[in-house]
Amino acid sequence: MKILIKIIESQITNILLFSILVLLSKHSFTQSSINLGLGYCSNLSNSEKVKPSQSISMLKGIYISSSFGKKINKTSIIKVGINYANKNYSIIKTEKFKGVSHKFINSYLKFPVILQTTFYSRNRISISSNFGYYASYWLFSKTKGFIPNLFDTEYSIDDNGQIVQKLSLNSYNREVDLTKNKKNRFDNGLIIGLNVSHQLSNNLSLFIEPLFYYSLKKTKQQHYLKTPDKLNQTIAILLGCSFNLKEK
């Protein structure tokens, strides 16, 4: 697997250039399309090295997809797109820090190149496989939640004679400065998924598309947190439409 990853990373410039040349070629295609989609995405949970006194939850975020496709033969299409994704998560403290929480909202631009191949087509219903590559850039991030006010903490003794701490919480909402950690703002990886479409007319189709993004590099969602590096694996589900542009 490591050898495959190194080969893909070393050849990614050639892959992107080939895709652009294929899309610009007018003699190799019979039809082009514009594809627009809207849905949600979420990182896959990674509970590795999570502290016992906290829990991490992966939250759904908006996913906006746009792509331009060229049909290369009767069953295959190459699509190049620009997508916007929110990948969010929350950290909730437990035990003596119960009530303390942090929600992280992260926005990315994704640039996918996908080969879509149809393996079933009947009665205006088509099912296709998606396989491709993506590069992404971490646009911005913000965090909000509740933190303890250390100057306003109450203590009491319970029925068992134990000292009980009652935290006073303050809310916060701020943007994260990502310029301090530029090397972690770029991501790249593989895409696999399905596309199920229904043709409404010669020029218009509706589709549903589940996708899985497998990152080839490690990234930290928040550089100032002492959390372990994670593989940035993401799932997305899209609903959308395709507009076919027939060439003369």
TARA-V587769 format. One line per field, one symbol per residue. burial: 1 if it has 9 or more other ideal C-beta (glycine too) atoms within 8 Angstrom, else 0. Layout:
# TARA-V587769
burial=???
This chain:
# TARA-V587769
burial=00001001100100110011011010001011111011111110010000000101011011111111111100011111101111111111100010011111111111111111110000001111111111111101111111111000100000000000001110010001010010010111111111111110000111111111111100111100000001011111111111111000
